[in-house]
Amino acid sequence: MEFVSDGIERLTGYPAAAFMARPGLSYANIIVPEDRHGVERGIAAAIQDGGEFQLTYRIRCANGDLKWVCEQGSAVPHGVSHVLEGLLFDFTRVRNADMLVREQASYLQRARDAIVAMDMNSRISYWNSGAERLYGWSATEARGKKFSELLCENLPAYHAAYETTLATGEWSGELSHMRRDGACIETDTRWTLLGADATLGAQQKILVISTDISERKHNEAKIYRLAFFDALTDLPNRASLLDHLRRALLGSARTRKCGALMFCDLDKFKYLNDSQGHAAGDMLLQAVARRLEHCVREADMVARLGGDEFVILIQPVEDTREGAAAQAETVAAKVVAAMAAPFQLAEMMYSVSVSVGVATMCGTVDTVESTLRQADAAMYQAKACGRNTYRFHDPAIQAAWSARAELENGMRRALRDSEFVLHYQPQLDRSSRVIGAEALLRWRLPDGRLLYPAEFIHAAEESGMIIEIGRWVLRTACTELARWQRFPDTAGLTLSVNVSAGQFTEPDFVPMLAEIFEQTGVQPSSLKLELTESLVVSDFTQTALTMGMLKQRGISFSLDDFGTGYSSLAYLRKLPLDQLKIDQSFMRDVLTDQNDASIVRSIIALGDSLGLQVIAEGVETPGQRQFLSDAGCFMYQGFLYQHAISAEHFTAYARNVH
């Protein structure tokens, strides 16, 4: 060496003089033998090119320690040879730190988990090999992309995790991520907030470590379905039903709401299994399961107990057992009707019926065991009653259901056998002259007993039979009105007919009336339809439209029971009404109750101001009639004059009262 500084001793442990002596210590000799060849090649290349060099290698120090050295220099021409000039410095700390970083980086790369770092704008800055394997994108493709856009199918869940990480420093949970191939994978994920480091120039980031748990979730779901679902029909099984029933009763006890449980047993299912084999039986059970699912609301549950037994759980949302029974009855009727259509089993058509037992339930008094027992008992009652029907366990509800079913059957018979009749109550003017009548429906039973509308109309409306009954009433009334119009002494009479809301809102109501007019030959100008306030309120626009079309045919309209519902001046102003009818409930105490008297006067004054006729029903005494006359009402209907009477007696009455 030509020159070496004193710093060589701090680096190697050898004094500078040791390298300057002749013969002295050769610097090349303290270079680790494994690194010498590389150093020689590097220097030789620098001499050949006449350029600079930078080498890192290990040396053995005077105390035996190994150090990493970084040598930087250049080959300077000196005569026919070259002189090497440069400097040496201890590179050990930097080298060790670099090795540590490389080692740690290799750990991250070898990790099976997906490890991703993203900045606070969701931009990905680190993406390990585990992420490449899990998601399908290479690190080059992923870096710079937004984590939320690249992977997250459920953005609300991503934002929730993000906000929690910012607030608490970390978040852990399960997230669904999207792979490059579009598949969705379930991950168990931990997010950690990494603080900024000004000294290193590192910005705040979020470290995301995700483990693929798709297989575990799949296995869990498989185990769950095996435990809680029927393998044949894919319906919830007994265990699932018991759990849901227990929860429903707990909720019912808390909310005081009522629900129902229904046992459905296929009639003569064993015959199919014995005659056609279990494969046909299995096909039938699967088809039955699908039909049952279409009979219930989304919140309700269909389960299979086993064999041919199915159960329907009606969630407790009704305030009373009666309300729950009504809802259950609707479902039970659907179930019985749904089973009526034959089932296609491969090449065979097969018909089956079902017996349904219904038990209402309330968590304050019922248990899982008692509810199951009651529904099962009710189902056996249904079988005992001839199958293909349903029965309630509750004796009171069963009695009410039976009575209503009997009533509905009776109304069908009444229509078929002409048991319905119309009676006519006269309507008179101030001179006690008959000006018309109201047609009132009566039901004459085979035993001669007469039923009034209050005893059956509600059931008719609930069952939908009011449409057919109302059609019969209109046809019969128009036939009678046409008969009046053929005789001079009754030709000027009007006839009022009550029309239910369900009938009036039927799409074919106007064409149906037109057909009746044509068949009976009646002049519609003498027909008056009485509508209720509830009809007007429920669908004002459609009601007004229908009234307008009928008004063009000459029909007039009366608002029945005015003052008892939701009357509004806006309705009275906009509807083509001709008459207001004062309800008999106001007339009953009009002479003794100041409030009723005020209401009646107000109705009369309102009708007068709007140019509408006002008629009072329920006029029973001369005092009531005098009150109405003094208040300005001059049309009356009630027992003071006549009860509702048959068509024959009404005609005689109208001709005799002038």
C-alpha positions as CSV (number, residue, x, y, z in Angstrom):
1,M,0.0,0.0,0.0
2,E,1.2,3.5,-0.7
3,F,-1.1,5.1,1.9
4,V,-3.6,4.1,4.5
5,S,-5.2,6.3,7.1
6,D,-5.3,5.7,10.8
7,G,-9.0,4.8,10.5
8,I,-7.9,1.4,9.3
9,E,-7.2,0.4,12.8
10,R,-10.7,1.2,13.9
11,L,-12.0,-0.9,11.0
12,T,-9.7,-3.9,11.2
13,G,-8.0,-3.8,14.6
14,Y,-4.7,-3.6,12.8
15,P,-2.5,-0.4,13.0
16,A,-1.9,1.4,9.7
17,A,1.8,0.7,10.1
18,A,1.1,-3.1,9.8
19,F,-0.1,-2.5,6.2
20,M,2.7,-0.1,5.3
21,A,5.7,-2.2,6.5
22,R,7.8,-4.2,3.9
23,P,7.1,-7.0,4.1
24,G,3.9,-6.1,5.9
25,L,0.4,-7.3,6.3
26,S,-1.5,-7.6,3.0
27,Y,-5.1,-6.2,3.2
28,A,-6.2,-8.9,0.8
29,N,-5.2,-11.5,3.4
30,I,-7.8,-10.4,5.9
31,I,-10.6,-10.6,3.4
32,V,-12.7,-13.8,4.0
33,P,-11.5,-16.4,1.5
34,E,-15.0,-16.9,0.2
35,D,-15.3,-13.2,-0.8
36,R,-11.8,-12.7,-2.2
37,H,-12.6,-13.9,-5.7
38,G,-15.5,-11.5,-6.0
39,V,-13.3,-8.6,-4.8
40,E,-10.6,-9.5,-7.3
41,R,-13.1,-9.6,-10.2
42,G,-14.6,-6.3,-9.2
43,I,-11.2,-4.6,-9.1
44,A,-10.1,-6.2,-12.3
45,A,-13.2,-4.9,-14.1
46,A,-12.6,-1.4,-12.7
47,I,-8.9,-1.4,-13.9
48,Q,-9.9,-2.7,-17.3
49,D,-12.6,-0.1,-17.8
50,G,-10.8,2.6,-15.9
51,G,-13.9,3.3,-13.9
52,E,-15.2,3.4,-10.4
53,F,-16.1,0.4,-8.2
54,Q,-18.1,-0.3,-5.1
55,L,-17.7,-3.6,-3.3
56,T,-19.1,-5.2,-0.2
57,Y,-17.4,-8.1,1.4
58,R,-16.4,-9.6,4.8
59,I,-13.0,-9.2,6.6
60,R,-11.6,-11.1,9.6
61,C,-10.5,-8.5,12.2
62,A,-7.5,-8.7,14.4
63,N,-9.7,-9.9,17.3
64,G,-11.2,-12.6,15.1
65,D,-14.6,-10.9,14.5
66,L,-16.1,-10.8,11.1
67,K,-17.1,-7.4,9.7
68,W,-18.9,-6.3,6.5
69,V,-16.9,-3.7,4.6
70,C,-18.1,-1.4,1.9
71,E,-15.2,-0.3,-0.4
72,Q,-15.7,2.6,-2.9
73,G,-13.0,3.8,-5.2
74,S,-11.6,4.0,-8.7
75,A,-8.7,2.8,-10.8
76,V,-6.4,5.7,-11.6
77,P,-3.7,5.3,-14.4
78,H,-0.2,5.6,-13.0
79,G,2.4,5.1,-15.8
80,V,1.9,1.7,-17.3
81,S,-0.2,0.5,-14.4
82,H,-3.1,1.7,-12.3
83,V,-3.4,2.9,-8.7
84,L,-6.5,2.1,-6.7
85,E,-7.8,5.0,-4.6
86,G,-10.8,4.9,-2.4
87,L,-12.2,4.5,1.1
88,L,-13.4,1.8,3.3
89,F,-16.2,1.9,5.9
90,D,-17.9,-0.5,8.3
91,F,-21.0,-1.8,6.6
92,T,-21.9,-4.4,9.2
93,R,-24.8,-2.6,10.9
94,V,-26.4,-1.6,7.6
95,R,-25.9,-5.1,6.2
96,N,-27.3,-6.8,9.3
97,A,-30.3,-4.4,9.2
98,D,-30.8,-5.2,5.5
99,M,-30.6,-8.9,6.2
100,L,-33.1,-8.6,9.0
101,V,-35.5,-6.7,6.7
102,R,-35.0,-9.3,4.0
103,E,-35.5,-12.1,6.5
104,Q,-38.7,-10.6,7.8
105,A,-39.9,-9.8,4.3
106,S,-39.3,-13.5,3.4
107,Y,-41.5,-14.5,6.4
108,L,-44.3,-12.3,5.1
109,Q,-43.9,-13.7,1.6
110,R,-43.9,-17.3,2.9
111,A,-47.0,-16.7,5.1
112,R,-50.1,-18.7,4.0
113,D,-52.3,-15.8,5.0
114,A,-53.0,-12.9,2.7
115,I,-51.1,-9.8,4.0
116,V,-52.0,-6.5,2.5
117,A,-51.1,-2.9,3.4
118,M,-53.2,0.0,2.2
119,D,-53.0,3.7,2.7
120,M,-55.9,5.8,4.2
121,N,-57.4,6.2,0.7
122,S,-57.6,2.4,0.4
123,R,-54.7,2.2,-2.1
124,I,-52.8,-1.0,-1.8
125,S,-49.0,-0.6,-1.2
126,Y,-48.0,-4.1,-0.1
127,W,-49.3,-7.4,-1.4
128,N,-47.6,-10.7,-0.3
129,S,-47.5,-14.0,-2.0
130,G,-50.4,-15.3,0.2
131,A,-52.6,-12.5,-1.2
132,E,-51.6,-13.6,-4.7
133,R,-52.6,-17.2,-4.0
134,L,-55.8,-16.3,-2.2
135,Y,-57.1,-13.6,-4.5
136,G,-55.5,-14.3,-7.9
137,W,-53.9,-10.9,-8.6
138,S,-50.1,-10.5,-8.7
139,A,-48.5,-7.9,-6.5
140,T,-47.7,-5.8,-9.5
141,E,-51.4,-5.9,-10.6
142,A,-52.7,-5.2,-7.1
143,R,-50.4,-2.3,-6.0
144,G,-52.0,1.1,-6.5
145,K,-55.5,-0.4,-6.8
146,K,-58.2,0.4,-4.2
147,F,-58.7,-2.4,-1.7
148,S,-62.4,-1.6,-1.4
149,E,-62.9,-1.8,-5.2
150,L,-60.7,-4.8,-5.9
151,L,-61.9,-7.1,-3.1
152,C,-64.9,-5.9,-1.2
153,E,-68.3,-7.1,-2.3
154,N,-70.0,-5.7,0.8
155,L,-69.0,-2.0,0.9
156,P,-71.0,-1.2,4.1
157,A,-69.1,-4.0,6.0
158,Y,-65.8,-2.5,4.6
159,H,-66.7,1.0,5.8
160,A,-67.7,-0.4,9.2
161,A,-64.3,-2.1,9.6
162,Y,-62.5,1.0,8.4
163,E,-64.3,3.3,10.9
164,T,-63.7,0.9,13.8
165,T,-60.0,0.6,12.9
166,L,-59.6,4.4,12.8
167,A,-61.4,4.7,16.2
168,T,-59.8,1.9,18.1
169,G,-56.7,1.0,16.2
170,E,-57.8,-2.4,15.1
171,W,-60.7,-4.5,13.9
172,S,-61.3,-8.2,13.5
173,G,-64.1,-10.2,12.1
174,E,-65.4,-12.1,9.0
175,L,-65.5,-10.5,5.6
176,S,-66.5,-11.7,2.2
177,H,-63.9,-11.0,-0.5
178,M,-64.0,-11.3,-4.3
179,R,-61.4,-13.3,-6.1
180,R,-60.1,-12.4,-9.6
181,D,-62.2,-15.2,-11.1
182,G,-65.4,-13.7,-9.6
183,A,-65.7,-16.3,-6.8
184,C,-66.7,-15.1,-3.3
185,I,-64.5,-16.3,-0.5
186,E,-65.1,-16.0,3.3
187,T,-62.1,-14.6,5.3
188,D,-61.3,-14.2,8.9
189,T,-59.6,-10.8,8.9
190,R,-57.7,-8.5,11.3
191,W,-57.1,-4.9,10.5
192,T,-54.3,-3.0,12.4
193,L,-53.7,0.8,12.2
194,L,-50.0,1.5,11.6
195,G,-49.0,5.0,12.7
196,A,-47.0,7.4,10.6
197,D,-43.2,7.7,11.1
198,A,-41.8,11.1,10.2
199,T,-38.2,9.9,10.6
200,L,-38.6,7.2,8.0
201,G,-41.1,9.2,5.9
202,A,-43.7,6.4,6.4
203,Q,-47.4,7.4,6.1
204,Q,-50.2,6.1,8.2
205,K,-51.5,2.8,6.9
206,I,-53.7,-0.2,7.6
207,L,-52.3,-3.7,7.8
208,V,-54.8,-6.3,6.7
209,I,-54.2,-10.0,7.5
210,S,-56.8,-12.4,6.0
211,T,-57.2,-16.1,6.4
212,D,-59.4,-18.1,4.0
213,I,-62.2,-19.8,6.0
214,S,-64.4,-20.7,3.0
215,E,-63.9,-24.4,3.5
216,R,-64.6,-24.1,7.3
217,K,-67.8,-22.0,6.6
218,H,-68.9,-24.5,4.0
219,N,-68.4,-27.3,6.4
220,E,-70.2,-25.4,9.2
221,A,-73.1,-24.7,6.8
222,K,-73.2,-28.4,5.8
223,I,-73.2,-29.5,9.5
224,Y,-75.9,-26.9,10.3
225,R,-78.1,-28.2,7.4
226,L,-77.6,-31.8,8.5
227,A,-78.6,-30.8,12.0
228,F,-81.5,-28.5,11.3
229,F,-82.9,-29.4,7.9
230,D,-84.6,-32.4,6.4
231,A,-82.4,-34.0,3.8
232,L,-85.4,-35.1,1.6
233,T,-87.5,-31.9,1.4
234,D,-84.9,-29.3,2.4
235,L,-87.4,-28.0,5.0
236,P,-86.5,-27.3,8.6
237,N,-86.6,-30.5,10.6
238,R,-87.9,-31.3,14.1
239,A,-84.9,-29.8,15.9
240,S,-85.2,-26.5,14.0
241,L,-89.0,-26.4,14.5
242,L,-88.6,-26.9,18.3
243,D,-86.0,-24.1,18.4
244,H,-88.2,-21.7,16.4
245,L,-91.3,-22.6,18.4
246,R,-89.4,-21.9,21.7
247,R,-88.2,-18.6,20.4
248,A,-91.7,-17.7,19.1
249,L,-93.3,-18.4,22.5
250,L,-90.6,-16.4,24.3
251,G,-91.3,-13.5,22.0
252,S,-95.0,-13.9,22.5
253,A,-94.6,-13.8,26.2
254,R,-92.7,-10.5,25.9
255,T,-95.0,-8.8,23.4
256,R,-98.3,-10.4,24.4
257,K,-99.0,-11.3,20.8
258,C,-100.6,-14.6,19.6
259,G,-99.7,-17.0,16.9
260,A,-100.6,-20.5,15.8
261,L,-99.2,-24.0,15.1
262,M,-100.6,-26.2,12.5
263,F,-100.1,-30.0,12.1
264,C,-100.6,-31.2,8.5
265,D,-100.8,-34.9,7.9
266,L,-101.2,-36.4,4.4
267,D,-104.3,-38.7,4.2
268,K,-103.6,-42.3,3.1
269,F,-99.9,-41.6,2.4
270,K,-99.0,-45.2,3.3
271,Y,-101.0,-46.5,0.4
272,L,-98.8,-44.7,-2.1
273,N,-95.6,-46.1,-0.5
274,D,-97.0,-49.6,-0.4
275,S,-98.4,-49.6,-3.9
276,Q,-95.8,-47.5,-5.8
277,G,-92.7,-47.7,-3.7
278,H,-90.7,-45.3,-1.5
279,A,-89.3,-43.4,-4.5
280,A,-92.8,-42.2,-5.5
281,G,-93.5,-41.4,-1.8
282,D,-90.4,-39.3,-1.6
283,M,-91.3,-37.4,-4.8
284,L,-94.7,-36.7,-3.3
285,L,-93.2,-35.4,0.0
286,Q,-90.9,-33.1,-2.0
287,A,-93.8,-31.7,-4.1
288,V,-96.0,-31.3,-1.0
289,A,-93.2,-29.3,0.7
290,R,-93.0,-26.8,-2.2
291,R,-96.8,-26.3,-2.2
292,L,-96.9,-25.7,1.6
293,E,-94.2,-23.1,1.3
294,H,-96.4,-21.2,-1.1
295,C,-99.3,-21.2,1.4
296,V,-97.5,-19.1,4.1
297,R,-96.1,-15.7,4.6
298,E,-92.4,-15.1,4.4
299,A,-92.1,-14.7,8.2
300,D,-93.9,-18.0,8.8
301,M,-92.2,-21.4,8.8
302,V,-92.9,-24.8,7.2
303,A,-91.1,-27.8,8.7
304,R,-91.2,-31.6,8.3
305,L,-91.4,-33.6,11.5
306,G,-90.9,-36.9,9.7
307,G,-92.8,-39.3,7.6
308,D,-95.8,-37.5,6.0
309,E,-96.2,-35.0,8.9
310,F,-95.6,-31.3,8.3
311,V,-95.9,-28.4,10.6
312,I,-96.6,-24.7,9.9
313,L,-95.6,-22.1,12.5
314,I,-97.6,-18.9,12.2
315,Q,-95.5,-16.2,13.9
316,P,-97.2,-14.5,16.9
317,V,-98.1,-11.0,15.6
318,E,-101.9,-10.9,16.4
319,D,-103.3,-9.1,19.4
320,T,-105.8,-11.9,20.3
321,R,-106.2,-15.6,19.9
322,E,-109.2,-14.9,17.6
323,G,-107.0,-12.8,15.3
324,A,-104.4,-15.6,15.3
325,A,-107.1,-18.1,14.5
326,A,-108.4,-16.0,11.6
327,Q,-104.9,-15.9,10.1
328,A,-104.3,-19.6,10.7
329,E,-107.7,-20.4,9.1
330,T,-106.7,-18.5,6.0
331,V,-103.5,-20.5,5.8
332,A,-105.2,-23.8,6.6
333,A,-107.8,-23.2,3.8
334,K,-105.0,-22.5,1.4
335,V,-103.2,-25.8,2.4
336,V,-106.4,-27.9,1.9
337,A,-107.0,-26.2,-1.4
338,A,-103.4,-26.5,-2.5
339,M,-103.5,-30.3,-2.0
340,A,-106.6,-30.7,-4.1
341,A,-104.8,-30.5,-7.4
342,P,-103.2,-33.8,-8.5
343,F,-99.4,-34.2,-8.2
344,Q,-97.3,-35.2,-11.2
345,L,-95.0,-38.1,-10.0
346,A,-92.8,-39.1,-12.9
347,E,-95.3,-40.7,-15.3
348,M,-98.1,-40.9,-12.8
349,M,-100.7,-38.4,-11.6
350,Y,-101.6,-38.8,-7.9
351,S,-104.2,-37.1,-5.7
352,V,-103.8,-36.7,-2.0
353,S,-105.7,-34.8,0.7
354,V,-104.5,-33.4,4.0
355,S,-105.9,-33.2,7.6
356,V,-104.8,-30.0,9.4
357,G,-104.9,-29.4,13.2
358,V,-104.6,-25.9,14.4
359,A,-103.7,-24.7,17.9
360,T,-103.4,-21.0,18.8
361,M,-100.6,-20.1,21.1
362,C,-99.7,-17.3,23.5
363,G,-96.3,-17.4,25.4
364,T,-97.9,-16.3,28.6
365,V,-99.8,-19.5,29.1
366,D,-98.6,-22.0,26.4
367,T,-95.4,-24.1,26.3
368,V,-93.6,-25.9,23.5
369,E,-95.0,-29.3,24.7
370,S,-98.6,-28.1,25.2
371,T,-98.7,-26.3,21.8
372,L,-97.4,-29.4,20.0
373,R,-99.9,-31.7,21.9
374,Q,-102.9,-29.5,21.1
375,A,-102.1,-29.1,17.4
376,D,-101.6,-32.9,17.1
377,A,-104.9,-33.5,18.9
378,A,-106.6,-31.1,16.6
379,M,-105.2,-32.9,13.6
380,Y,-106.7,-36.2,14.7
381,Q,-110.0,-34.4,15.1
382,A,-109.7,-33.3,11.5
383,K,-109.1,-36.9,10.5
384,A,-112.1,-38.1,12.5
385,C,-114.3,-35.5,10.7
386,G,-113.6,-37.2,7.4
387,R,-110.1,-35.9,6.5
388,N,-109.4,-33.3,3.9
389,T,-110.3,-30.5,6.3
390,Y,-109.0,-28.6,9.3
391,R,-110.0,-28.3,12.9
392,F,-109.1,-26.0,15.8
393,H,-108.1,-27.3,19.2
394,D,-109.6,-24.4,21.1
395,P,-113.2,-25.4,21.7
396,A,-114.5,-21.8,21.5
397,I,-112.6,-21.1,18.3
398,Q,-113.6,-24.4,16.8
399,A,-117.2,-23.6,17.6
400,A,-116.9,-20.2,16.1
401,W,-115.3,-21.7,13.0
402,S,-117.9,-24.3,12.7
403,A,-120.7,-21.8,13.0
404,R,-119.2,-19.5,10.4
405,A,-118.5,-22.5,8.0
406,E,-122.2,-23.5,8.5
407,L,-123.3,-19.9,7.9
408,E,-121.3,-19.7,4.6
409,N,-122.6,-23.1,3.5
410,G,-126.1,-21.8,4.3
411,M,-125.7,-18.7,2.2
412,R,-124.6,-20.7,-0.7
413,R,-127.7,-22.8,-0.3
414,A,-129.8,-19.7,0.1
415,L,-128.6,-18.4,-3.3
416,R,-129.1,-21.8,-4.9
417,D,-132.6,-22.4,-3.4
418,S,-133.9,-18.9,-3.5
419,E,-134.1,-18.4,0.2
420,F,-133.1,-14.7,0.1
421,V,-136.0,-12.3,-0.2
422,L,-136.3,-8.5,-0.5
423,H,-138.5,-6.5,1.7
424,Y,-139.3,-2.8,1.1
425,Q,-139.6,-0.1,3.7
426,P,-141.6,2.9,2.5
427,Q,-140.1,6.4,2.2
428,L,-142.6,9.3,2.6
429,D,-142.6,13.1,2.1
430,R,-144.0,15.9,4.3
431,S,-147.5,15.1,3.1
432,S,-147.1,11.4,4.3
433,R,-147.2,10.4,0.6
434,V,-145.1,7.4,-0.4
435,I,-142.4,8.5,-2.7
436,G,-140.3,5.4,-2.8
437,A,-138.7,2.6,-0.8
438,E,-135.5,1.1,0.5
439,A,-134.9,-2.5,-0.5
440,L,-133.8,-4.5,2.5
441,L,-132.4,-8.1,2.4
442,R,-133.9,-10.9,4.4
443,W,-133.0,-14.6,4.6
444,R,-135.9,-17.0,5.1
445,L,-134.5,-20.3,6.4
446,P,-136.1,-23.6,5.5
447,D,-137.7,-23.8,8.9
448,G,-139.4,-20.5,8.3
449,R,-137.3,-18.4,10.6
450,L,-136.3,-14.9,9.2
451,L,-132.7,-13.7,9.5
452,Y,-131.8,-10.0,9.2
453,P,-128.6,-8.7,7.5
454,A,-126.8,-8.0,10.8
455,E,-126.8,-11.8,11.4
456,F,-125.0,-12.7,8.1
457,I,-123.7,-9.8,6.1
458,H,-120.4,-9.5,7.9
459,A,-119.7,-13.2,7.2
460,A,-120.7,-12.6,3.6
461,E,-118.3,-9.8,3.2
462,E,-115.4,-11.7,4.8
463,S,-116.0,-14.8,2.6
464,G,-116.4,-12.7,-0.6
465,M,-120.0,-14.0,-1.1
466,I,-121.2,-10.5,-0.8
467,I,-120.4,-10.0,-4.5
468,E,-122.8,-12.7,-5.6
469,I,-125.4,-11.8,-3.0
470,G,-125.2,-8.2,-4.0
471,R,-125.7,-9.1,-7.7
472,W,-128.9,-11.0,-6.7
473,V,-130.2,-8.1,-4.7
474,L,-129.7,-5.6,-7.6
475,R,-131.3,-8.0,-10.1
476,T,-134.3,-8.6,-7.9
477,A,-134.7,-5.0,-6.9
478,C,-134.5,-3.8,-10.6
479,T,-137.0,-6.5,-11.6
480,E,-139.4,-5.1,-8.9
481,L,-138.8,-1.5,-9.9
482,A,-139.5,-2.3,-13.5
483,R,-142.8,-3.8,-12.4
484,W,-143.7,-0.6,-10.5
485,Q,-142.8,1.5,-13.6
486,R,-145.4,-0.4,-15.7
487,F,-148.3,1.0,-13.6
488,P,-149.2,4.7,-13.5
489,D,-149.9,4.8,-9.7
490,T,-146.4,3.4,-8.9
491,A,-144.4,4.6,-11.9
492,G,-143.0,7.6,-10.0
493,L,-141.6,5.7,-7.1
494,T,-137.9,5.5,-6.5
495,L,-136.0,2.5,-5.1
496,S,-132.9,2.7,-2.9
497,V,-130.5,-0.3,-2.8
498,N,-127.5,-0.7,-0.5
499,V,-124.3,-1.5,-2.2
500,S,-121.3,-2.9,-0.3
501,A,-117.8,-1.5,-0.7
502,G,-116.6,-4.9,-2.0
503,Q,-119.3,-5.0,-4.7
504,F,-119.0,-1.3,-5.8
505,T,-115.2,-1.6,-6.3
506,E,-115.5,-4.7,-8.5
507,P,-114.0,-4.0,-12.0
508,D,-117.2,-5.4,-13.6
509,F,-119.7,-3.5,-11.5
510,V,-120.8,-1.0,-14.2
511,P,-121.1,-3.6,-17.0
512,M,-122.9,-5.9,-14.6
513,L,-125.5,-3.2,-13.8
514,A,-125.9,-2.4,-17.5
515,E,-126.6,-6.1,-18.1
516,I,-129.3,-6.1,-15.4
517,F,-130.9,-3.0,-16.8
518,E,-131.1,-4.6,-20.2
519,Q,-132.5,-7.9,-18.8
520,T,-135.1,-6.3,-16.6
521,G,-136.1,-3.3,-18.8
522,V,-135.9,-1.0,-15.8
523,Q,-135.5,2.8,-16.2
524,P,-132.3,3.6,-14.2
525,S,-133.5,7.1,-13.3
526,S,-135.7,5.7,-10.5
527,L,-132.8,3.7,-9.0
528,K,-130.9,5.1,-6.1
529,L,-127.7,3.4,-4.8
530,E,-126.9,3.9,-1.2
531,L,-123.1,4.0,-0.5
532,T,-121.3,4.0,2.9
533,E,-118.9,6.6,4.1
534,S,-116.1,3.9,4.5
535,L,-116.3,3.2,0.8
536,V,-115.9,6.8,-0.1
537,V,-112.9,7.2,2.2
538,S,-111.1,4.0,1.2
539,D,-110.8,4.7,-2.5
540,F,-112.2,8.2,-3.3
541,T,-110.8,8.5,-6.8
542,Q,-112.1,5.1,-8.1
543,T,-115.5,5.7,-6.3
544,A,-115.9,9.1,-7.9
545,L,-115.1,7.6,-11.3
546,T,-117.6,4.8,-11.0
547,M,-120.3,7.1,-9.7
548,G,-119.7,9.4,-12.6
549,M,-120.2,6.6,-15.2
550,L,-123.4,5.5,-13.5
551,K,-124.6,9.1,-13.1
552,Q,-124.6,9.3,-16.9
553,R,-127.2,6.5,-17.0
554,G,-129.5,8.4,-14.7
555,I,-128.8,6.6,-11.4
556,S,-128.8,8.7,-8.3
557,F,-126.8,8.3,-5.1
558,S,-127.4,8.5,-1.4
559,L,-124.7,8.6,1.3
560,D,-126.0,6.1,3.9
561,D,-125.6,6.5,7.6
562,F,-124.2,10.0,7.2
563,G,-122.4,11.3,10.3
564,T,-121.3,8.0,11.7
565,G,-118.1,7.6,9.8
566,Y,-115.4,9.8,8.3
567,S,-117.5,12.4,6.5
568,S,-115.6,15.3,5.0
569,L,-117.0,18.4,3.2
570,A,-114.4,17.7,0.5
571,Y,-116.0,14.4,-0.3
572,L,-119.5,15.8,-0.3
573,R,-118.4,18.6,-2.6
574,K,-116.6,16.5,-5.2
575,L,-118.9,13.4,-5.4
576,P,-122.0,13.4,-7.5
577,L,-124.3,12.8,-4.6
578,D,-128.1,13.4,-4.5
579,Q,-129.0,12.7,-1.0
580,L,-127.8,12.4,2.6
581,K,-129.3,9.9,4.9
582,I,-129.4,10.6,8.7
583,D,-128.6,7.5,10.6
584,Q,-131.2,6.0,12.9
585,S,-128.6,6.1,15.8
586,F,-129.0,9.9,15.9
587,M,-132.8,9.7,15.6
588,R,-133.2,7.4,18.6
589,D,-132.4,10.1,21.2
590,V,-132.9,13.2,19.1
591,L,-135.6,14.5,21.5
592,T,-133.6,13.8,24.7
593,D,-129.9,14.2,23.7
594,Q,-128.8,17.7,22.8
595,N,-125.7,16.4,21.0
596,D,-127.8,14.2,18.7
597,A,-130.2,17.0,18.1
598,S,-127.3,19.3,17.1
599,I,-125.9,16.8,14.8
600,V,-129.2,16.2,13.0
601,R,-129.8,19.9,12.6
602,S,-126.2,20.3,11.2
603,I,-126.7,17.5,8.7
604,I,-130.0,19.0,7.5
605,A,-128.4,22.5,7.2
606,L,-125.4,21.0,5.4
607,G,-127.5,19.1,2.9
608,D,-129.6,22.3,2.2
609,S,-126.4,24.4,1.6
610,L,-125.1,21.8,-0.8
611,G,-128.4,21.3,-2.6
612,L,-128.7,17.7,-1.5
613,Q,-131.9,16.0,-0.3
614,V,-131.9,14.8,3.3
615,I,-133.8,11.8,4.4
616,A,-134.0,10.5,8.0
617,E,-134.3,6.8,8.8
618,G,-135.4,5.3,12.1
619,V,-138.4,7.8,12.5
620,E,-140.5,6.0,15.1
621,T,-142.6,8.8,16.9
622,P,-144.6,11.8,15.9
623,G,-142.3,13.9,18.1
624,Q,-139.2,12.8,16.0
625,R,-141.1,13.6,12.8
626,Q,-142.1,17.0,14.1
627,F,-138.5,17.7,15.1
628,L,-137.2,16.9,11.6
629,S,-139.9,19.0,10.0
630,D,-139.1,22.0,12.2
631,A,-135.4,21.5,11.3
632,G,-136.2,21.4,7.5
633,C,-136.1,17.7,6.8
634,F,-139.2,16.5,4.9
635,M,-138.4,12.9,3.8
636,Y,-138.9,10.1,6.3
637,Q,-138.4,6.4,6.7
638,G,-139.2,4.3,9.8
639,F,-141.6,2.4,12.0
640,L,-143.9,5.5,12.5
641,Y,-145.1,4.7,9.0
642,Q,-144.3,1.1,8.2
643,H,-141.8,-1.8,8.7
644,A,-140.1,-3.3,5.7
645,I,-142.7,-5.4,4.0
646,S,-142.9,-7.8,1.1
647,A,-143.1,-6.6,-2.5
648,E,-146.8,-7.5,-2.7
649,H,-147.7,-5.7,0.5
650,F,-145.6,-2.7,-0.4
651,T,-147.4,-2.2,-3.7
652,A,-150.8,-2.2,-1.9
653,Y,-149.5,0.1,0.8
654,A,-148.1,2.6,-1.7
655,R,-151.4,2.7,-3.6
656,N,-153.5,3.2,-0.5
657,V,-151.3,5.9,1.1
658,H,-151.7,9.2,-0.6
